[in-house]
Amino acid sequence: MDSPAKPSKTTSAAPAAPSVSREERLTAWLTANARFVAIGAAAVVLVVLVTWFMAASGRRKANFARQALESAWGSADAGNIPQASAELQRVAATYRGTEAAVEATLSLNQTRLIAGQNQLAVDDLRRFLQDRPPARFVASGNMLLGAALENLGKSGEAAEAYMAASAAAEMSHTKAEALLAAGRTYRAAGQNDKAIHAYRTVVDQHKETAAFPIAEVRLGELVK
């Protein structure tokens, strides 16, 4: 007698999952994480606001510094050097970090040279240069330092400051003027070989400047 047949197992295929678009997945993620998205958006807004505030504050500081600097220059133009010096000192201290403060420091030390306060100028200008001011102010700082040192009779040190000014200067006539000053002070220090080099550099590289004929004469005096 035949054994009863075992019922066969039929396997039905699972229905295919409906495809979900990228936009739908993004919408679902945003919905599930709405709280975190809101926090992130708030953080972005905060960063933007802080950045804007700092930029606006920086602009206001720079504007106030410029106005104060121009007022100090006005006092200097009027011949009131003590008042100008006091105002310049305030600008340099109050608005540190602005371009006007850098210019105030240089102008302050110009007034010190006029007043004969050469050692004070030397000390301040050395600090100024050690603090790495913007490159466009390095030549002026070294020119003033050279002048203050020269006034103190420190010719060799003055010459080195003038050479640094020439190296930092961008304009040919400024480079040449600094080299002339370096040649003069090297000569005063008895370093004629260095003076010859400074004058020869003017003659060879800066023929188009007003310093050229002076350097040519000085060079002729040293090599005849």
JOMORA-V646648 format. One record per residue. N is the residue number from 1. SS is DSSP state (alpha for helix, beta for strand, coil for the rest). PSI is psi in radians with two decimals (NA if undefined). D_CENTER is the distance of its C-alpha to the mean C-alpha in whole Angstrom. Layout:
# JOMORA-V646648
N,SS,PSI,D_CENTER / N,SS,PSI,D_CENTER
This chain:
# JOMORA-V646648
1,coil,2.27,107 / 2,coil,2.40,103 / 3,coil,2.55,101 / 4,coil,2.44,99 / 5,coil,2.40,96 / 6,coil,2.39,92 / 7,coil,2.36,90 / 8,coil,2.53,87 / 9,coil,2.16,84 / 10,coil,2.29,82 / 11,coil,2.08,78 / 12,coil,2.41,77 / 13,coil,2.39,73 / 14,coil,2.48,70 / 15,coil,2.47,69 / 16,coil,2.40,66 / 17,coil,2.40,63 / 18,coil,2.45,61 / 19,coil,2.47,58 / 20,coil,2.23,55 / 21,coil,2.84,52 / 22,alpha,-0.68,49 / 23,alpha,-0.69,48 / 24,alpha,-0.68,51 / 25,alpha,-0.71,50 / 26,alpha,-0.73,46 / 27,alpha,-0.74,48 / 28,alpha,-0.70,50 / 29,alpha,-0.75,47 / 30,alpha,-0.68,45 / 31,alpha,-0.76,49 / 32,alpha,-0.45,49 / 33,coil,0.55,45 / 34,alpha,-0.69,45 / 35,alpha,-0.78,44 / 36,alpha,-0.60,41 / 37,alpha,-0.74,40 / 38,alpha,-0.73,40 / 39,alpha,-0.75,38 / 40,alpha,-0.73,35 / 41,alpha,-0.71,35 / 42,alpha,-0.68,35 / 43,alpha,-0.71,32 / 44,alpha,-0.79,30 / 45,alpha,-0.71,31 / 46,alpha,-0.76,29 / 47,alpha,-0.75,26 / 48,alpha,-0.77,26 / 49,alpha,-0.76,26 / 50,alpha,-0.76,24 / 51,alpha,-0.79,21 / 52,alpha,-0.77,22 / 53,alpha,-0.76,22 / 54,alpha,-0.70,19 / 55,alpha,-0.77,17 / 56,alpha,-0.72,20 / 57,alpha,-0.71,19 / 58,alpha,-0.70,15 / 59,alpha,-0.73,16 / 60,alpha,-0.75,19 / 61,alpha,-0.76,17 / 62,alpha,-0.68,14 / 63,alpha,-0.79,18 / 64,alpha,-0.72,19 / 65,alpha,-0.75,16 / 66,alpha,-0.73,17 / 67,alpha,-0.75,20 / 68,alpha,-0.67,20 / 69,alpha,-0.76,18 / 70,alpha,-0.58,21 / 71,alpha,-0.73,24 / 72,alpha,-0.73,22 / 73,alpha,-0.63,22 / 74,alpha,-0.71,26 / 75,alpha,-0.70,27 / 76,alpha,-0.75,26 / 77,alpha,-0.55,27 / 78,coil,-0.05,30 / 79,coil,0.09,31 / 80,coil,1.35,30 / 81,alpha,-0.75,28 / 82,alpha,-0.76,29 / 83,alpha,-0.73,28 / 84,alpha,-0.75,25 / 85,alpha,-0.75,24 / 86,alpha,-0.73,25 / 87,alpha,-0.73,23 / 88,alpha,-0.68,20 / 89,alpha,-0.69,20 / 90,alpha,-0.73,21 / 91,alpha,-0.81,18 / 92,alpha,-0.65,15 / 93,alpha,-0.71,17 / 94,alpha,-0.61,18 / 95,coil,0.62,15 / 96,coil,2.38,13 / 97,coil,-0.21,9 / 98,coil,2.79,10 / 99,alpha,-0.63,8 / 100,alpha,-0.62,12 / 101,alpha,-0.67,12 / 102,alpha,-0.81,9 / 103,alpha,-0.63,12 / 104,alpha,-0.69,15 / 105,alpha,-0.76,14 / 106,alpha,-0.78,14 / 107,alpha,-0.67,17 / 108,alpha,-0.74,19 / 109,alpha,-0.39,19 / 110,alpha,-0.75,21 / 111,alpha,-0.57,23 / 112,alpha,-0.65,24 / 113,alpha,-0.73,25 / 114,alpha,-0.67,27 / 115,coil,-0.02,29 / 116,coil,0.26,29 / 117,coil,1.09,27 / 118,alpha,-0.74,26 / 119,alpha,-0.67,26 / 120,alpha,-0.71,24 / 121,alpha,-0.74,21 / 122,alpha,-0.85,21 / 123,alpha,-0.78,21 / 124,alpha,-0.71,18 / 125,alpha,-0.59,16 / 126,alpha,-0.72,16 / 127,alpha,-0.74,15 / 128,alpha,-0.82,12 / 129,alpha,-0.58,11 / 130,alpha,-0.46,13 / 131,coil,0.10,10 / 132,coil,1.23,8 / 133,coil,2.95,5 / 134,coil,2.49,3 / 135,alpha,-0.61,6 / 136,alpha,-0.19,8 / 137,alpha,-0.08,8 / 138,alpha,-0.72,10 / 139,alpha,-0.79,13 / 140,alpha,-0.73,14 / 141,alpha,-0.75,13 / 142,alpha,-0.57,15 / 143,alpha,-0.78,18 / 144,alpha,-0.71,18 / 145,alpha,-0.76,19 / 146,alpha,-0.74,21 / 147,alpha,-0.75,23 / 148,alpha,-0.74,24 / 149,alpha,-0.67,25 / 150,alpha,-0.71,27 / 151,alpha,-0.50,29 / 152,coil,-0.02,29 / 153,coil,0.21,31 / 154,coil,1.26,29 / 155,alpha,-0.75,29 / 156,alpha,-0.78,28 / 157,alpha,-0.66,25 / 158,alpha,-0.74,24 / 159,alpha,-0.71,25 / 160,alpha,-0.66,22 / 161,alpha,-0.72,20 / 162,alpha,-0.66,21 / 163,alpha,-0.68,21 / 164,alpha,-0.64,17 / 165,alpha,-0.75,16 / 166,alpha,-0.72,18 / 167,alpha,-0.59,17 / 168,alpha,-0.36,13 / 169,coil,2.62,14 / 170,coil,-0.61,15 / 171,coil,2.48,18 / 172,alpha,-0.73,21 / 173,alpha,-0.56,22 / 174,alpha,-0.75,19 / 175,alpha,-0.77,20 / 176,alpha,-0.73,24 / 177,alpha,-0.71,23 / 178,alpha,-0.66,21 / 179,alpha,-0.66,24 / 180,alpha,-0.79,27 / 181,alpha,-0.68,26 / 182,alpha,-0.75,25 / 183,alpha,-0.76,29 / 184,alpha,-0.79,30 / 185,alpha,-0.56,29 / 186,alpha,-0.72,30 / 187,alpha,-0.72,34 / 188,alpha,-0.49,34 / 189,coil,0.01,33 / 190,coil,0.26,36 / 191,coil,1.22,34 / 192,alpha,-0.56,35 / 193,alpha,-0.69,35 / 194,alpha,-0.60,31 / 195,alpha,-0.75,31 / 196,alpha,-0.75,33 / 197,alpha,-0.74,31 / 198,alpha,-0.82,28 / 199,alpha,-0.70,30 / 200,alpha,-0.60,32 / 201,alpha,-0.69,28 / 202,alpha,-0.84,28 / 203,alpha,-0.71,32 / 204,alpha,-0.60,31 / 205,alpha,-0.22,28 / 206,coil,0.86,27 / 207,coil,-0.45,31 / 208,coil,-0.02,29 / 209,coil,2.83,28 / 210,coil,-0.31,29 / 211,alpha,-0.33,29 / 212,alpha,-0.93,31 / 213,alpha,-0.56,34 / 214,alpha,-0.78,33 / 215,alpha,-0.64,32 / 216,alpha,-0.74,35 / 217,alpha,-0.82,38 / 218,alpha,-0.67,36 / 219,alpha,-0.71,36 / 220,alpha,-0.59,40 / 221,alpha,-0.53,40 / 222,alpha,-0.45,39 / 223,alpha,0.06,41 / 224,coil,NA,44
